[in-house]
Amino acid sequence: DPLLNAALEELLNTIQTDEFAFLSLRDLAWDSRLGLVARTPNADARIVLGYEEFQTRFDKWHRFYRDVILIKGMDPFRSIDLRFEGNVITKETPHES
């Protein structure tokens, strides 16, 4: 798949210079609708990276981690989507009654 190959090449080039992204993401997978998807080492939240602009997405991930995750933790989140310009879209884990 040429799209996957291009995305992986860009990802590898970007992650070599971004220690935070390298240390904070694991279990990289390809989804034909979402692009590259990862998980964090200490939670099951899905991090949606998309197909391109990985340095921009990693910068956004770092800011979100610093401003939100360090305060709320990862437990509330089921999905964190970094694909959209100017926004981080989250889906939270449903609360048990």
ZITA-V227488 format. One line per field, one symbol per residue. ss: DSSP state (@ for helix, = for strand, . for the rest). A space follows every 50 residues. Layout:
ss: ???
This chain:
ss: .@@@@@@@@@@@@@@...@@@@@@.======...=====......===== ...@@@@@@@@@@@@@@@@@@@....=====.......====.....
